[in-house]
Amino acid sequence: MHKGPPKPHGESIPNLAPMVDVIMCLLIFFMLGASIQIATEGVLQTELDPRSGPGGGAQVQINPTIRIGLEDLDDGKGCNIYVMEDTLRGNTFEDLRKFMDSRRQAGADLTNPVIIGAQGDVRYKYVISAFDACVRAGFKNVQFAVSFANTGG
């Protein structure tokens, strides 16, 4: 005797797993091939003045780097301080701190680079004093230049 309902002959239930795999592969293929415009949505297209930048006029520098140069004075007894290729008025590290404070109060971004370059014969204590003056003024991105070219004075 048979237990349970009789099975119909010739009828089988297909396995759907291979079909799901094929559909997932097609879905991934079409998603990777589609160009997604998410990055440009919500962005206003602007045109800069053609006179700014290379070719048309003076180049615009949005985040100016503050350059500080140190030059040996009297065989290690002192140093000349240049800021942005101009001699610093007063020529002391306290004057450098005051200058950096004035740049900060004028709206300079504290994360903009401040680069300190020194001649090879400048004493290390003067380089550290320049670094300290910048840090005391609140600047956070103070770097040391690998080479120094005297363009000041």
N, C-alpha and C positions, 0 to 999 in steps of 0.2 A: 503494500500500500504506500501511497504517496503522502507525505506530510507537507502541509502548506499549499499555497496556490501553485498551480502548474505554470512552468515557464514557457512562454511562447517560443517556438522554434524559428530561427533565422533573424531574430531581433537582438541587436547588441547596442549597448550605450557607448557612444564615442568618448574617448579621453580628451578633455578640453585643455589640458596643460600645454601641449605643443602649440595650440592656436593662441593661447594667452602669451606665450613666449614670442611668437611671430608678431603679434600686435604690439607688444612692448618694444620690440626692436624697431618696428616702423615708427612708433611714436617718438622714440629717441632720435631716429634718423631725421624726421621732419622738424623736430624742435631744434636740433643743432643746425639744420640747414636754413631755418627761418632767420630773417634779419630782425632783431629785436630793437625797437626804438626807445627803450626805457631810458637810456642815458641822456637823450636829448629832450625828453619831455619836461616841461616846466623851466627850461632854460631860455632866457631871452638872448637872441642873437644880436650882437652889437658890432659896430665897425669903429675901429680906432681912427683917429685923425691920420690921414696918409703921410703927413709931415713928420709924425713921430715914428721912431723905429729906424731900422737900417734903410738907407737909400734916400729918404725924403727930407731929412733934417736931423736935428739933434736926437740922439737915442734916449728913450725914456727909461729910467731905472726906477722901478717901483720900490724896491727895498734896498736903499743905499747902504753900502758897507762902510763902516768907519775905519779908516786906516791910521794907525799910530806908528810913527817911525822914531827910533832912538839912535842917536849918533854919538860916538865917543867924544868927550871933551876933556882936554888937559890930561891925556894919558891915564884915564880911568878915574879921575877925580870928580867927574860929573858926566852929564850927557845933555845933548840938545834934544828937545822933544818936538816932533813934527806931527801935526794932526791934519789929515787930508792934504798933505804936501805943503802945508804952511807952518811956519814956526809958531809954536804956542806962545802966546803973550804971558810973560812971567817965567816960563821955562822951569816950573816946579811941578811935582806930582800932585800937590794940593790944587794948583791951577788946572791940571789935567782933570782931577775929580770934579772941580767946579764946571769945567767945560762939558764934561760928560753929563753932569746934572742938568745943565742948561739944555743939552740935546734931548734928555729924557723929558724935561718939562715942556719942550717944544713939540712933543708928540712922537719922538722916535720909538720904534718898536723895540722892546727890551730883548727880543729874541733875534733881532738882526745881528749879523756877524760884526764883531769888532776884532780887527786883525792887528796884532802887534808885531812889528818887524824891527830887528836890531842888527847893527853892524856886528861883525864877529868879535871886535875888541871891546864891546860894551859890557860892563860888569853885570853879572847875573842879578845882583840886588836891584839894579835899575829896571830890569825887565819885570821882576816880581813887583816892584813898586808901581809900575804902569798897570800891571794886571790887577793889583789891589785897588787902584784908583777906579778902574772900570767896574769892578765887582761892587765896590762901595757905592757907586753911582746907580747900581741896580741892574746892570747889563748881565745877561745870563749866557750869552754865546761869545765868549772871549777866546780867541784862537791865536796861535803863534805862527808867524810866517816862516817858511823854510829858508827863503833868501831875502836879502834886503837891498834895495836900490835907492840910493840917496837922490830923491827928486825934490827935496825941500830946500828952502832958503835960497 
